């Protein structure tokens, strides 16, 4: 659905990360973890294409997003005030996270890959699943919103590359320890491609199914322009799928990560 939605709140949650909340009862009723919105970011040259933002949280009839403030478009979005309106297409994406009916799961996120997994965690907890999480970031300035998960009763193990929060290193270290302790029903991941590649490798090593949300630049958001294709593999070899319309969530074993 394409519509203008009223802004409820915008705030900076980290030096370069903003949160946007809009009133969107029509969307909250039908969206699923892993889906995203395509948002128009004001006037000027930076508004030629919309920005794809993962749905990060549902709160009754309110929809929230987390995003990096990197350029004029996202700065415009971060500057919206309550009562302003944003033009949004949502929910988009047919590839969503598929949760098991019961048991335990591990969520592995890195950087802004935290955005879609908060909604995922909300849904998993509401379903009665046991949820544990590992989160990786570059430094303390990139660790944010973990209180959202703690309020759900989820303990988050953090790893930062400089050791400023949690342990020093990559998210794969606490993930492997968790896999050594208990075999979950699945791993659900979002983050930079090198991280996803490492998570998929660990999941295969421990015999655990894994689903990954891919991050790609998008233009149309609906699969028409073919600007966000990713290489996937199956019994017939390798071919392309659109991250926007076929994904953004794929099973780890089908994604072809370049060596």
Helices and strands as residue ranges (DSSP letters): E 2-14, E 17-23, H 25-28, E 36-39, G 45-47, E 51-59, E 62-68, H 72-78, E 85-92, E 104-110, G 111-113, H 114-126, E 130-137, G 140-142, H 146-150, E 156-160, E 167-168, H 171-181, E 186-190, H 193-205, E 210-213, E 229-234, E 237-242, E 249-251, G 252-254
